[in-house]
Amino acid sequence: MRDALSKYPIITAGIEPKPIKLLPWVEKRLPPPWAREAKNEARRRK
């Protein structure tokens, strides 16, 4: 499998790597702002 995959070009090779920027609520591991309050409360109690 490795041999077969090595024949494909790496199409992202020319892209410079950059650090990712997470949304504040994702970084804090909070539920999304549009999530219902009832569901959030049930998850917090577990």
Helices and strands as residue ranges (DSSP letters): H 2-6, H 24-27, H 37-45
